[in-house]
Amino acid sequence: MQVAISKLHRESVPVGGLTAPSGAKPPDNGSADSRQPARPRLYFNLIHHTKSRIGLVICLLLLLKCGRVNAQSLDVQDIRVRLYSLQSVKTIALSPLENALWKPCAGCRPRPLPAPVILKASGNQLQFGNSQDASAKAGNSRSTSAFYLTGKCRVQVPTERPLENRYPMEITAKGGILTVVLSMPMEDYVAAVLAGESSNFQSDEALKAMAVAARTYAVRFRGRHKTEHFDFCDTTHCQDLRLSAVTDRQRAAVEATQGELLWFEGSPAATYYHQNCGGTTASAYETWPGTKADYLEVHADSYCLRSEHARWESRINKADLNSALLKAGVQVSPDWQSLQVDIRNRSGRVQLLDVIGKDGKLAMKLSASTLRFAVGRALGWNQIKSDLYDLKDNRDDLLFSGRGSGHGVGLCQEGADAMGQHGKNYREILAFYFPGTALGVSAQGLSWQRLRSEQLDLFTTNQNADAEILNIAERVLHKAQENSGLTLKLHPILKIYPTLAIYRDSTGEPGWVAASTRGNTIRLQPPQLLQQKGVLESTLRHEFLHLLVESNTHASLPLWFREGLVLYLADDSDRLAGAVTLAPDAMEAALQNPQNREQMQQVYASAKATVANLVTRLGKVEVVGWLSRGIAPGALPARSSGRSQTAQH
């Protein structure tokens, strides 16, 4: 059934935003207030029941036919963080505290950790043993390429305080240097970041705002060190991490904002932050020309000017500055005499400097960021705290009179703390520093357009690209109703997400789940991706068949029957595939309390085969008719009691 695009009704529905107007919005905007469970589908038609209690993503028709699915089991919330990033650690001591187990490879059997174990880097290998017997108490070998540790243990590296660690740890060596990586839950990571970045905050609301900013930063920039096989380092290059310094107050701020992110147009925002903006925030584009974000623009901030750190002065000897530049690899003229500000950006920050030669003429141009980093690394970061300064030549010295500390982009920490102390809540703080963003636990800030037809509505952010999908969906729905003999008793809504990342963020489903349904709304990955895999129509067919079955089902029908009927109706090519291996009661019990994927594969195969056998014996019309009146007495196999469990609605 084709739908003429010219006859479709279109309307724009802005959704999300801290100042979004009230009014029409598509069902299920992914807000924190609509957290009903949704049943997902894997690629190639995952089995689904909209309102059942099954929380396990399991199998699909292709799995039933081929027996394979590459479903990842990793916790997507875990963050991999490298410890001791600024140190060249060559030796580490590990002492077991509670249930400490180690293994030499990811797939090896774990064994108890003896006390204490000393690990030393030797090229790309690890040498290990304990202080009493360095021979073989750690596993009949003193050499391994990796060391995996779980449980609670004490970690000690030279010159550092001992760390009591309870997170899974992976230790490897490269070039005689150890790499220590922890895998930790997102919320624990955020708490440790607060300990490192916000330990002096006075306001609880500002601390909450920082928790959201740190969490969003982690989601947005996760994998920053992916070529090194971890997500983040533990320094300010990423986010400063202090595992042993987390306080109850910081944990409370994390818990109060658990899962909340800042969004812009459906994606996590780039939530940069800094110590003090000096009264004016900086533009991301002017600071980093490759970065463009409407919510990271120049605006005045009077709050941070109340801080004692808002203004600073520094005197730098020209000879010391020359040495710092040379150490940074900047080839300056040996007889340069002075520096002068050449260009400032819109926030007033110095962008470019003139290096003046002995003859009073321009010798070269020098970027302000190059100067600040060269001086910071050689002479200390307190010498030039920001690029917001005036410059004065004083013979042998240069005098800097500046404001602020850091790059100035995004959230000003001292300004945020002042806002909190003056009664602003964390939502107001975030709205001030990231204007136009939206706060939520799932994707916000998308502008949806509605395409309407007789049978369904389609919500999209790109009506030109997705208009044809409405025709395809209408055709698939019409065929599903025709083949099943059922009629929808609700008006379905198809919601198409523009990118895979936004789909994952908004629905909470992993990337290998093609679609999920909540109520009467089918939430779909970008159809272009599904078309490339050849599964768009089969995915839509499954979703529509579930809506058809559930909107017509009798209250007494067991879940196994409904799932098996959908499988039967959806599979045109192999209606009788598989043998009945489970009785109805066993299938129902397993569906009500799923244990693992293998079990569910067997359950769904058996459910499909049971329904197929019933259709062969009694006819399709009779079996489908049970949806409205319940399973006929005596129709089920004699080996089962036939007792059905009422489905959860």
DRENZA-390362 format. One record per residue (C-alpha): x, y, z. Coordinates in pm, whole numbers, padded with zeros to 5 digits, always signed. Layout:
% DRENZA-390362
XYZ;...
//
This chain:
% DRENZA-390362
+00000+00000+00000;+00164+00323-00117;+00104+00660+00042;+00143+00971-00167;+00391+01200+00005;+00201+01506-00116;-00096+01394+00094;+00099+01352+00414;+00045+01596+00696;+00372+01738+00827;+00431+01922+01150;+00741+02009+01346;+00755+01903+01709;+01050+02048+01903;+01143+01824+02195;+01379+01883+02483;+01581+02187+02578;+01597+02361+02910;+01366+02631+02774;+01164+02421+02530;+00806+02543+02487;+00522+02325+02603;+00299+02163+02347;+00286+01866+02115;+00567+01618+02129;+00603+01261+02008;+00510+00985+02249;+00806+00855+02446;+01049+01137+02427;+01291+00937+02636;+01249+01147+02946;+01317+01025+03294;+00944+01023+03361;+00869+00757+03103;+01078+00460+03203;+00838+00178+03124;+01021-00133+03013;+01053-00171+02639;+01101-00502+02462;+01391-00490+02216;+01458-00672+01894;+01798-00779+01768;+01887-00744+01405;+01704-01001+01198;+01391-00999+01413;+01439-01039+01785;+01151-01193+01973;+00940-00937+02152;+00654-00897+02396;+00564-00538+02471;+00442-00566+02829;+00588-00888+02963;+00838-00902+03246;+01113-01052+03035;+01420-00836+03074;+01656-01049+02869;+01747-00964+02513;+01755-01299+02345;+01693-01463+02016;+01552-01401+01673;+01445-01595+01369;+01789-01602+01219;+01928-01728+01549;+01667-02003+01547;+01774-02095+01196;+02149-02049+01220;+02217-02063+01592;+02444-01763+01610;+02431-01413+01743;+02725-01198+01845;+02565-01027+02141;+02811-00842+02358;+02789-00907+02728;+03012-00625+02848;+02869-00365+03083;+02849-00059+02859;+02874+00163+03167;+03221+00049+03270;+03499+00301+03210;+03858+00190+03152;+04096+00430+03325;+04474+00425+03328;+04629+00493+03668;+04967+00660+03726;+04953+00811+03377;+05222+01074+03442;+05467+00828+03594;+05699+00575+03439;+05603+00293+03673;+05837-00003+03652;+05741-00188+03971;+05412-00241+04149;+05325-00433+04464;+04987-00604+04508;+04862-00730+04843;+04532-00923+04871;+04268-00785+05107;+03945-00965+05018;+03863-01229+04755;+04163-01125+04544;+04205-01344+04236;+04447-01316+03946;+04499-01477+03607;+04755-01438+03327;+04502-01400+03046;+04142-01286+03002;+04017-01640+02940;+04230-01817+03199;+04100-01968+03519;+04149-01727+03812;+04350-01832+04114;+04404-01682+04462;+04653-01396+04479;+04945-01477+04712;+05075-01204+04942;+05246-00987+04845;+05308-01004+04469;+05573-00783+04310;+05532-00708+03939;+05823-00570+03738;+05828-00459+03376;+06083-00635+03160;+06048-00510+02805;+05697-00611+02704;+05674-00885+02966;+05589-00893+03336;+05817-01062+03587;+05643-01150+03912;+05685-01326+04242;+05654-01250+04614;+05901-01098+04855;+05973-01428+05034;+06005-01649+04730;+06038-01485+04393;+06036-01814+04212;+05691-01949+04146;+05434-01899+04419;+05223-01688+04184;+05153-01969+03944;+05459-02177+03847;+05586-01906+03617;+05767-01580+03669;+05683-01429+03333;+05358-01330+03166;+05237-01075+02912;+04943-00958+03126;+04815-00974+03482;+04440-00959+03549;+04318-00897+03902;+03974-00897+04066;+03863-00857+04425;+03999-00612+04679;+04370-00551+04709;+04625-00291+04814;+04821-00133+04529;+05158+00028+04593;+05390+00200+04346;+05709+00387+04441;+05661+00747+04564;+05281+00707+04586;+05051+00639+04878;+04901+00288+04888;+04566+00255+04713;+04297+00014+04826;+04137-00097+04501;+03820-00301+04447;+03785-00265+04070;+03902-00517+03808;+04258-00434+03714;+04467-00516+03408;+04843-00472+03412;+05064-00495+03106;+05414-00382+03013;+05556-00199+02714;+05912-00085+02673;+05989-00155+03036;+05700+00057+03167;+05387-00077+03336;+05038+00019+03224;+04777-00016+03499;+04414+00001+03383;+04101-00015+03601;+03749-00098+03480;+03500+00092+03693;+03130+00178+03679;+03043+00517+03534;+02898+00657+03857;+03205+00556+04058;+03422+00720+03795;+03223+01043+03824;+03261+01045+04203;+03639+01003+04169;+03646+01289+03917;+03464+01514+04164;+03730+01429+04420;+03998+01535+04175;+03833+01832+04007;+03592+01979+04266;+03726+01901+04612;+03705+02266+04723;+03342+02327+04619;+03128+02486+04891;+02790+02450+04717;+02614+02114+04692;+02421+02235+04386;+02743+02332+04211;+02880+01987+04295;+02574+01831+04130;+02628+02049+03822;+02989+01927+03808;+02872+01567+03841;+02652+01610+03533;+02931+01786+03345;+03187+01517+03433;+02949+01235+03344;+02852+01394+03012;+03217+01457+02931;+03291+01089+02995;+03010+00974+02767;+03093+01226+02494;+03469+01167+02489;+03484+00804+02594;+03763+00622+02411;+03991+00924+02401;+04283+00684+02450;+04133+00395+02254;+04454+00339+02057;+04616+00268+02393;+04331+00031+02491;+04171+00243+02764;+03919+00526+02772;+04076+00794+02989;+04392+00873+03177;+04374+00989+03539;+04509+01343+03478;+04366+01677+03368;+04441+01577+03011;+04113+01388+03048;+03965+01434+03397;+04164+01439+03720;+04088+01123+03917;+04136+01075+04293;+04012+00728+04385;+04118+00739+04750;+03981+01089+04819;+03610+01045+04740;+03384+01183+05016;+03027+01103+05114;+02926+01451+04998;+03066+01386+04651;+02895+01048+04634;+02567+01217+04730;+02602+01463+04441;+02657+01174+04202;+02359+00980+04339;+02134+01289+04319;+02206+01321+03947;+02251+00952+03864;+02254+00892+03490;+02176+01253+03400;+02353+01401+03098;+02343+01728+02909;+02218+01690+02552;+02226+01902+02241;+02029+01799+01934;+02009+01442+02058;+02379+01392+02138;+02577+01432+02460;+02714+01784+02484;+03083+01871+02497;+03080+01977+02863;+03420+02142+02900;+03497+02311+03228;+03775+02520+03382;+03865+02685+03712;+03777+03051+03646;+03674+03234+03328;+03776+03579+03454;+03433+03726+03398;+03388+03615+03036;+03361+03263+02901;+03547+03172+02583;+03411+03038+02257;+03498+02676+02184;+03554+02757+01817;+03801+03035+01893;+03984+02821+02147;+03991+02504+01938;+03913+02595+01573;+03796+02242+01495;+03524+02257+01761;+03187+02416+01684;+02912+02419+01946;+02637+02680+01973;+02614+02628+02349;+02985+02706+02401;+02990+03073+02310;+03119+03394+02467;+02907+03539+02746;+02961+03746+03059;+02992+03578+03398;+02992+03808+03698;+02981+03523+03949;+03343+03412+03923;+03479+03767+03962;+03395+03739+04331;+03666+03476+04371;+04009+03567+04503;+04157+03377+04210;+03979+03588+03949;+04274+03824+03901;+04643+03745+03889;+04979+03899+03809;+05305+03743+03705;+05659+03861+03630;+05862+03639+03396;+06228+03696+03317;+06289+03712+02943;+06583+03472+02963;+06367+03216+03146;+06090+03263+02894;+06335+03216+02606;+06459+02893+02765;+06101+02768+02810;+06020+02833+02444;+06333+02652+02328;+06249+02352+02549;+05905+02344+02385;+06065+02334+02042;+05981+02693+01948;+06268+02842+01749;+06272+03207+01852;+06522+03465+01735;+06815+03472+01980;+06808+03849+02002;+06436+03908+02050;+06355+04197+02277;+05986+04193+02361;+05640+04048+02316;+05332+04244+02213;+04969+04143+02186;+04865+04130+01821;+04518+03971+01807;+04250+03911+02069;+03940+03700+02017;+03584+03804+02098;+03618+03718+02467;+03923+03942+02497;+04168+03656+02523;+04502+03687+02352;+04514+03480+02037;+04838+03589+01870;+05152+03770+01987;+05425+03956+01801;+05783+03869+01885;+05979+04192+01846;+06343+04174+01741;+06642+04382+01850;+06580+04631+01571;+06225+04693+01695;+06072+04512+01400;+05851+04202+01390;+06064+03888+01416;+05790+03624+01424;+05433+03545+01530;+05364+03335+01838;+05030+03185+01939;+04916+03259+02292;+04843+02894+02362;+05196+02795+02258;+05338+03054+02495;+05115+02946+02786;+05190+02575+02750;+05563+02631+02706;+05582+02848+03017;+05353+02617+03213;+05558+02307+03148;+05892+02475+03217;+05819+02741+03479;+05490+02634+03637;+05124+02666+03548;+05074+02954+03790;+05284+03187+03575;+05034+03239+03292;+04703+03110+03424;+04493+03201+03120;+04510+03384+02788;+04302+03670+02925;+04576+03919+03014;+04750+04249+02943;+05120+04250+02875;+05383+04506+02970;+05754+04511+02893;+05977+04593+03192;+06332+04568+03051;+06451+04221+03155;+06104+04104+03250;+05755+04075+03105;+05466+04168+03332;+05138+03979+03289;+04817+04115+03445;+04540+03867+03388;+04201+03730+03484;+04077+03376+03517;+04243+03038+03512;+04218+02778+03238;+04084+02783+02884;+03757+02955+02976;+03529+02729+02771;+03209+02588+02921;+03145+02566+03293;+03340+02805+03515;+03392+02609+03836;+03435+02905+04069;+03144+03083+03902;+02926+02773+03939;+03018+02744+04306;+02927+03109+04359;+02595+03057+04180;+02514+02767+04408;+02599+02969+04716;+02360+03240+04593;+02066+03002+04570;+02086+02871+04214;+02017+02500+04167;+02224+02271+03949;+01980+02289+03659;+02005+02668+03656;+02384+02650+03676;+02403+02413+03380;+02158+02623+03178;+02372+02932+03240;+02699+02777+03124;+02559+02552+02850;+02264+02752+02708;+02038+02561+02471;+02126+02218+02607;+01876+01981+02767;+01915+01780+03086;+01796+01419+03091;+01887+01053+03129;+01828+00989+02757;+01860+01183+02433;+01705+01529+02440;+01692+01831+02213;+01583+01670+01886;+01341+01852+01659;+01087+01596+01539;+00865+01621+01233;+00548+01413+01207;+00443+01238+00887;+00085+01111+00899;-00097+00848+00699;-00422+00658+00745;-00270+00367+00935;+00022+00512+01132;+00228+00819+01224;+00600+00852+01167;+00826+01081+01371;+01158+01175+01212;+01422+01444+01233;+01474+01428+00855;+01144+01405+00671;+01305+01422+00326;+01525+01120+00392;+01265+00916+00583;+00940+00994+00400;+00968+00680+00188;+00996+00470+00505;+00633+00556+00578;+00534+00396+00247;+00738+00086+00334;+00589+00067+00683;+00235+00104+00547;+00296-00179+00303;+00449-00406+00569;+00166-00332+00814;-00099-00397+00550;+00062-00731+00461;+00099-00828+00829;-00272-00765+00888;-00367-00947+00570;-00156-01256+00646;-00254-01277+01012;-00620-01192+00967;-00586-00947+01257;-00666-00577+01274;-00483-00326+01488;-00689-00185+01772;-00450+00104+01828;-00277+00366+01614;+00091+00275+01579;+00370+00531+01586;+00706+00472+01419;+00989+00683+01562;+01311+00693+01358;+01635+00801+01525;+01881+00990+01305;+02199+00813+01415;+02292+00488+01583;+02450+00678+01873;+02132+00878+01937;+01923+00560+01916;+02144+00393+02177;+02146+00697+02403;+01771+00753+02381;+01644+00397+02411;+01920+00244+02621;+01950-00041+02371;+02288-00164+02241;+02375-00106+01876;+02288-00459+01770;+01924-00417+01870;+01742-00299+01559;+01421-00177+01722;+01225-00174+02045;+00859-00104+02121;+00707+00085+02412;+00327+00099+02419;+00219+00174+02063;+00551+00337+01965;+00809+00146+01763;+01156+00295+01810;+01377+00224+01510;+01745+00257+01427;+01831+00466+01118;+01650+00275+00840;+01942+00323+00605;+02152+00099+00831;+01881-00167+00841;+01837-00151+00464;+02210-00207+00419;+02179-00522+00630;+01866-00628+00443;+01654-00640+00760;+01437-00327+00751;+01113-00495+00637;+01161-00806+00851;+01221-00586+01157;+00909-00381+01086;+00708-00700+01026;+00802-00837+01367;+00717-00511+01541;+00379-00484+01371;+00294-00848+01437;+00360-00799+01806;+00137-00495+01809;-00130-00695+01626;-00107-00990+01863;-00094-00784+02181;-00379-00553+02080;-00603-00857+02015;-00492-01092+02289;-00721-01256+02545;-00623-01204+02910;-00584-01578+02971;-00338-01644+02691;+00004-01759+02810;+00311-01574+02700;+00466-01872+02520;+00166-01889+02287;+00180-01522+02195;+00553-01534+02130;+00525-01856+01931;+00239-01717+01723;+00440-01408+01630;+00731-01628+01523;+00501-01846+01318;+00329-01555+01146;+00655-01373+01077;+00837-01665+00918;+00703-01732+00571;+00982-01965+00468;+01011-02214+00752;+00684-02252+00937;+00759-02601+01066;+01123-02551+01162;+01240-02712+01485;+01101-02976+01715;+00896-02930+02031;+01140-02985+02315;+00955-02819+02603;+00605-02853+02741;+00391-02535+02758;+00426-02507+03135;+00805-02528+03108;+00811-02265+02834;+00592-02032+03036;+00804-02071+03347;+01121-01998+03152;+00970-01690+02986;+00854-01555+03320;+01201-01608+03468;+01463-01606+03189;+01808-01733+03281;+02032-01714+02976;+02033-01684+02599;+02075-02055+02532;+01772-02138+02743;+01562-01875+02567;+01673-01994+02225;+01531-02334+02313;+01212-02181+02453;+01139-01972+02145;+01220-02256+01907;+00985-02482+02101;+00713-02215+02117;+00728-02163+01743;+00721-02537+01673;+00428-02589+01912;+00222-02321+01739;+00317-02454+01396;+00203-02803+01497;-00126-02664+01630;-00185-02483+01299;-00109-02800+01103;-00351-03000+01317;-00632-02745+01368;-00587-02480+01101;-00453-02126+01107;-00793-01959+01145;-00872-02163+01455;-00535-02103+01624;-00528-01730+01548;-00886-01710+01674;-00767-01815+02018;-00629-01463+02060;-00981-01337+02125;-01126-01632+02319;-00837-01825+02472;-00688-02166+02392;-00953-02428+02324;-00984-02690+02602;-00793-03009+02520;-00603-02850+02230;-00263-02862+02395;-00044-03177+02404;-00152-03429+02668;+00189-03429+02837;+00124-03076+02962;-00131-02976+03218;-00231-02701+02978;-00259-02454+03262;-00173-02107+03140;-00041-01816+03329;-00199-01479+03287;+00026-01244+03097;+00144-00931+03272;-00012-00615+03136;
//
